[in-house]
Amino acid sequence: MRPSAFDPPAIPAGFWVRADVTSTLRDRDIGYLLRLLRQYAGLSQTRIAAATGVAQGRLSNYATGRRTITTMAVWERIADGLDMPDSARACLGLAPRQPVAQLPASPADLAEQHTEFVRCITNARSIDSTIIRALDNETDAIRLQDRRLGAPAITDKLQAHIEHVDTCLHYSMRPGQRDALAAVLSDASSLAGWQAIDMGRLADAWKHYERSISAAREAGNPSLIAYAAGEQAYVLAELGYHQDALAMIRAANDQARTTVPHQIKAWLCAAEGEMAAAAGEETACRHALDQAAREIEHGPSNEELPFLALNAVHLARWRGNCLVSFGDPDTADELAKALDAMDRSFTRAEAGVRCDLAAALYVQGEHEEAHRHLRRARELAQLTGSTRQRRRIRELAHRLGPAA
């Protein structure tokens, strides 16, 4: 069941001891605190408003700097609603928590909350298929920018988009529209999850995928469920839990086998091959990649899958990425062909291909060519701000020696 905006917020204890958080509390900078809560705790303004009793409209004004908090009573309400520990309260200049009942909201605050609630309901009534299509198109536009520019350039824009869609869904009253909005939320959340992985924010990525899977279930969309569950396995892989990641992707593959199009099956099989490669299981890796090739031969699906970029070229680079770790002699040629054929708008993906190609060429003794591709991979990774790719390049450069 998808989390309600009115559930108590679950904020990790480590959040309140972060240096940027404590500094923000001492400065009583509510706008920056809201951004930190969104970035590191995944809290939308809707969740914070429900927890603190501060109207979302007022929170929005705080976030944009149009209003500031002028009384300690409001800070007290926020601290209580967010269940701040005493150390965080002290940074604000508040007394430790006392075991007394929270004061009820003032009539003015209740009136503001009611006005905000009515506004949200009214806005939800105006949502139709045209609006939902526009929200879907916005996700696609952000996805294109992500491919070319990298996650850091547009992560704030995507987070604001997710919060807007989540609010629309929360107040939507028509079942058909709820399903469509949930599908948009699932797609956008999966994209945010992959961005978080790319930036090394694995805890955030896990939360994005949990929201994506919940929204996909509400939408009743097996393809979105399978895709989000498959990508979530990459969080475990990035943590080094390769066997757990492999088990997770296999479970997603088994559950989706009879309910999703061939393209999704191909993607799941290729991802399983990658996890098997990371776990050192070459036979299982090759079997999964061969199965992916068979699935992709069925051609495009009638179902719209804008989140899925997979064709023979992408599968070839994926195969090269998997088999380079086993020293396959054909890997360099396959990766070179994939690089020549791939769409150069996939900037981050090109960095990955060149990194894999550099490793394959080095094994073959073509050191100068390997270094050339590695240098270009480093340039592309810098361009997109990809923490994940930069780490891979550093590790490979270390293996190749000082000349790299």
C-alpha positions in Angstrom: 0.0 0.0 0.0 1.5 3.4 -1.0 2.5 5.6 1.9 -0.1 8.3 2.8 0.8 11.9 3.0 -0.6 11.8 6.5 1.6 9.0 7.9 4.2 10.2 10.5 7.4 11.0 8.7 10.2 8.5 9.2 13.4 10.5 9.3 16.7 8.6 9.8 18.4 9.6 13.0 21.6 10.3 11.0 19.9 13.1 9.2 19.8 15.4 12.3 23.6 15.1 12.9 24.6 16.0 9.4 26.8 19.1 9.3 24.7 20.9 6.7 21.5 20.1 8.7 22.9 21.3 12.1 24.2 24.5 10.4 20.9 25.1 8.8 19.1 24.7 12.1 21.4 27.2 13.8 20.7 29.7 11.0 17.0 28.9 11.2 16.9 28.7 7.5 13.6 27.0 6.9 13.9 27.1 3.1 17.1 25.2 3.0 15.9 22.8 5.7 12.9 21.9 3.5 15.3 21.2 0.6 17.4 19.0 2.8 14.4 17.1 4.1 13.3 16.5 0.5 16.8 15.5 -0.6 17.9 13.2 2.2 14.7 12.1 3.9 12.4 12.0 0.8 9.8 14.2 2.5 7.4 16.2 0.3 5.8 19.5 1.4 2.6 17.5 1.6 4.1 15.1 4.2 5.7 17.9 6.2 2.4 20.0 6.2 0.4 17.0 7.5 3.0 16.2 10.2 3.5 19.8 11.5 0.1 21.4 10.9 1.8 24.2 8.9 -0.2 24.7 5.7 1.5 23.5 2.5 1.0 26.9 0.9 2.9 28.5 3.7 5.7 25.8 3.4 5.9 26.6 -0.3 6.4 30.3 0.5 9.1 29.3 3.0 10.8 27.2 0.4 10.9 30.0 -2.2 11.9 32.6 0.3 8.7 34.6 0.0 8.1 34.2 3.7 10.3 33.5 6.7 9.5 32.1 10.2 9.3 35.0 12.6 8.1 33.2 15.8 9.6 30.4 17.8 6.1 28.9 18.2 6.2 27.9 14.5 9.7 26.4 14.9 8.4 24.5 17.9 5.5 23.1 15.9 7.8 22.0 13.1 10.3 20.4 15.6 7.4 18.5 17.2 5.9 17.4 14.0 9.2 16.2 12.6 10.0 14.5 15.9 13.4 16.3 16.1 15.8 14.9 18.7 16.8 17.2 21.5 20.2 17.9 19.9 18.5 19.3 16.8 16.0 21.3 18.9 19.0 22.8 20.8 20.4 24.0 17.5 17.2 25.9 17.0 17.3 27.3 20.5 14.3 25.2 21.6 14.0 23.5 24.9 14.2 19.7 25.1 11.0 17.8 24.5 8.6 17.6 27.3 6.0 14.8 27.9 3.0 17.1 27.5 0.3 17.2 24.9 0.9 19.3 21.9 -1.0 22.5 21.8 -3.9 22.5 19.3 -3.6 24.6 16.2 -4.9 28.1 16.4 -8.2 29.0 14.6 -6.1 30.9 12.0 -3.9 27.9 11.3 -7.0 25.6 11.1 -8.6 28.1 8.6 -5.4 28.1 6.5 -5.2 24.3 6.5 -8.8 24.1 5.4 -8.2 26.6 2.6 -5.2 24.7 1.5 -7.1 21.4 1.5 -10.0 22.9 -0.5 -7.5 24.2 -3.0 -5.9 20.8 -3.5 -9.3 19.1 -3.9 -10.4 21.8 -6.4 -7.2 21.4 -8.4 -7.6 17.6 -8.4 -11.1 18.0 -9.9 -9.6 19.9 -12.9 -7.2 17.1 -13.8 -8.1 15.3 -17.0 -6.4 13.2 -19.7 -4.8 16.3 -21.2 -3.1 17.2 -17.9 -2.0 13.6 -17.3 -0.5 13.5 -20.8 1.4 16.7 -20.1 2.8 15.3 -16.8 3.8 12.2 -18.7 5.5 14.3 -21.4 7.3 16.2 -18.7 8.8 13.0 -17.4 10.0 12.1 -20.9 11.5 15.6 -21.3 13.4 15.2 -18.0 14.6 11.8 -19.1 16.0 13.2 -22.3 17.9 15.8 -20.4 19.2 13.2 -18.0 20.6 11.1 -20.8 22.4 14.1 -22.3 23.3 16.3 -19.4 23.4 13.9 -16.4 21.6 13.7 -13.1 23.0 16.6 -11.2 21.7 19.1 -13.8 18.1 18.2 -13.5 17.6 16.3 -10.2 15.8 19.2 -8.4 13.5 19.6 -11.4 12.6 15.9 -11.3 12.0 16.0 -7.5 9.7 18.9 -7.9 7.9 17.1 -10.7 7.5 14.0 -8.5 6.1 16.0 -5.6 3.5 17.6 -7.9 2.4 14.3 -9.4 2.3 12.7 -5.9 0.0 15.6 -4.7 -2.2 15.2 -7.7 -2.5 11.5 -7.0 -3.2 12.0 -3.3 -6.2 14.3 -3.9 -7.5 12.6 -7.1 -11.0 11.2 -6.8 -11.6 9.4 -10.1 -10.3 5.8 -10.3 -9.3 6.0 -13.9 -7.3 9.1 -13.3 -5.7 7.7 -10.2 -4.4 4.8 -12.2 -2.9 7.0 -14.9 -1.4 9.4 -12.3 0.1 6.4 -10.4 1.7 5.2 -13.6 3.3 8.7 -14.2 4.5 8.7 -10.5 6.0 5.2 -10.9 7.8 6.1 -14.1 9.2 9.4 -12.7 10.2 7.7 -9.4 12.2 5.0 -11.3 14.0 7.7 -13.2 14.8 9.4 -9.9 16.0 6.1 -8.5 18.5 5.6 -11.3 19.7 9.2 -11.0 20.3 8.6 -7.3 22.3 5.5 -8.1 24.3 7.4 -10.6 25.1 10.1 -8.0 26.0 7.5 -5.3 22.9 8.3 -3.2 21.9 4.7 -2.6 19.5 5.2 0.3 17.6 7.8 -1.7 17.5 5.4 -4.7 16.0 2.6 -2.5 13.2 5.0 -1.4 12.5 6.1 -4.9 12.1 2.5 -6.1 9.8 1.6 -3.1 7.6 4.6 -4.1 7.8 3.5 -7.8 6.7 -0.1 -7.0 3.9 1.0 -4.8 2.6 3.5 -7.4 2.9 0.8 -10.2 0.8 -1.6 -8.1 -1.9 1.1 -7.7 -1.7 1.6 -11.5 -2.0 -2.1 -12.0 0.9 -2.0 -14.5 3.1 -5.1 -14.5 5.7 -3.6 -16.8 6.3 -0.7 -14.4 6.4 -3.1 -11.4 9.0 -5.3 -13.1 11.1 -2.4 -14.3 11.3 -0.7 -10.9 12.0 -4.0 -9.1 14.7 -4.8 -11.5 16.4 -1.5 -11.2 16.1 -1.7 -7.4 18.4 -4.7 -7.6 21.2 -2.3 -8.8 21.2 -0.6 -5.4 22.2 -4.0 -3.8 24.8 -4.5 -6.6 26.3 -1.0 -5.9 26.6 -2.0 -2.2 28.5 -5.1 -3.2 25.7 -7.5 -2.4 25.9 -9.3 -5.7 24.2 -12.6 -4.8 21.3 -10.7 -3.2 21.0 -8.5 -6.3 21.0 -11.6 -8.5 18.3 -13.2 -6.4 16.2 -10.0 -6.5 16.4 -9.7 -10.3 15.6 -13.4 -10.8 12.5 -13.0 -8.6 11.4 -10.0 -10.6 12.0 -11.9 -13.8 10.0 -15.0 -12.6 7.1 -12.9 -11.4 6.9 -11.0 -14.7 7.5 -13.8 -17.1 3.9 -14.2 -18.3 2.6 -10.6 -17.7 5.0 -8.3 -19.5 6.0 -7.6 -23.2 9.0 -9.2 -24.7 11.0 -6.0 -24.4 10.6 -6.0 -20.6 11.5 -9.7 -20.5 14.7 -8.9 -22.6 15.6 -6.1 -20.2 15.1 -8.3 -17.2 17.2 -11.1 -18.7 20.0 -8.7 -19.6 20.0 -7.2 -16.1 20.1 -10.8 -14.7 23.1 -11.4 -16.9 24.8 -8.3 -15.5 24.1 -9.4 -11.9 25.4 -12.9 -12.7 28.6 -11.4 -14.1 29.1 -9.3 -11.0 28.6 -12.5 -8.9 31.2 -14.4 -11.1 28.7 -16.8 -12.6 29.8 -16.9 -16.2 27.5 -19.7 -17.4 24.4 -18.1 -15.9 25.5 -14.8 -17.3 25.8 -16.1 -20.9 22.5 -18.0 -20.6 20.7 -14.9 -19.5 22.2 -12.7 -22.2 21.3 -15.3 -24.8 17.7 -15.3 -23.5 17.6 -11.5 -23.7 18.7 -11.7 -27.4 15.9 -14.2 -28.1 13.3 -12.0 -26.4 14.4 -8.8 -28.3 14.0 -10.6 -31.6 10.2 -10.3 -31.1 10.4 -6.6 -31.9 8.8 -3.6 -30.3 5.8 -4.0 -28.1 2.4 -2.3 -28.6 2.6 -1.1 -25.0 4.2 2.3 -24.6 7.6 1.8 -22.8 9.3 5.3 -22.9 11.4 4.4 -19.8 13.0 1.5 -21.6 15.8 2.1 -24.1 16.7 -1.4 -25.4 17.5 -2.6 -28.9 20.1 -4.7 -30.5 22.8 -2.0 -30.1 22.1 -1.4 -26.5 22.0 -5.1 -25.9 25.4 -5.5 -27.6 27.0 -2.9 -25.3 25.3 -4.5 -22.3 26.7 -7.9 -23.3 30.2 -6.4 -23.7 29.9 -4.9 -20.2 29.1 -8.3 -18.8 31.6 -10.4 -20.6 34.6 -8.1 -20.3 35.0 -9.3 -16.7 35.5 -12.8 -18.0 38.2 -11.8 -20.5 36.1 -12.9 -23.5 38.3 -12.4 -26.7 35.4 -11.1 -28.7 34.4 -8.4 -26.3 36.5 -5.6 -27.8 35.1 -6.1 -31.3 31.5 -6.2 -30.0 31.9 -3.1 -27.9 33.5 -1.2 -30.8 30.6 -2.0 -33.1 28.1 -1.0 -30.4 30.0 2.3 -29.9 29.9 3.1 -33.6 26.2 2.3 -33.8 24.9 3.8 -30.6 22.9 7.1 -30.4 25.3 9.7 -29.1 22.6 11.4 -27.1 23.1 8.7 -24.5 26.1 10.5 -23.1 26.4 8.6 -19.8 25.9 5.3 -21.6 28.7 6.2 -24.0 31.1 6.8 -21.1 30.3 3.3 -19.9 30.9 1.7 -23.3 34.2 3.4 -23.7 35.3 2.4 -20.2 34.4 -1.3 -21.0 36.2 -1.0 -24.4 39.3 0.4 -22.7 39.4 -2.6 -20.4 38.9 -5.1 -23.3 41.6 -3.4 -25.5 44.1 -3.3 -22.7 43.8 -7.1 -22.2 44.5 -7.5 -25.9 47.7 -5.4 -25.5 46.3 -2.3 -27.4 47.3 0.0 -24.6 47.4 3.3 -26.5 43.9 2.8 -27.9 42.7 1.7 -24.4 44.0 4.9 -22.9 42.3 7.0 -25.6 38.9 5.5 -24.9 39.5 5.9 -21.1 40.3 9.6 -21.5 37.1 10.1 -23.5 35.1 8.2 -21.0 36.5 10.4 -18.2 35.5 13.5 -20.2 31.9 12.3 -20.6 31.6 11.2 -17.0 32.7 14.7 -16.0 30.2 16.2 -18.4 27.3 14.3 -16.9 28.5 14.4 -13.3 28.2 10.7 -13.0 29.7 9.5 -9.7 29.1 5.9 -10.7 31.0 6.2 -14.0 33.8 8.2 -12.4 34.3 5.5 -9.8 34.5 2.8 -12.5 37.0 4.8 -14.5 39.2 5.4 -11.4 39.2 1.7 -10.7 40.1 0.8 -14.2 42.8 3.5 -14.4 44.3 2.0 -11.3 44.4 -1.4 -12.9 45.9 -0.1 -16.1 48.7 1.7 -14.2 50.1 5.3 -14.2 49.9 5.7 -17.9 46.1 5.7 -17.7 
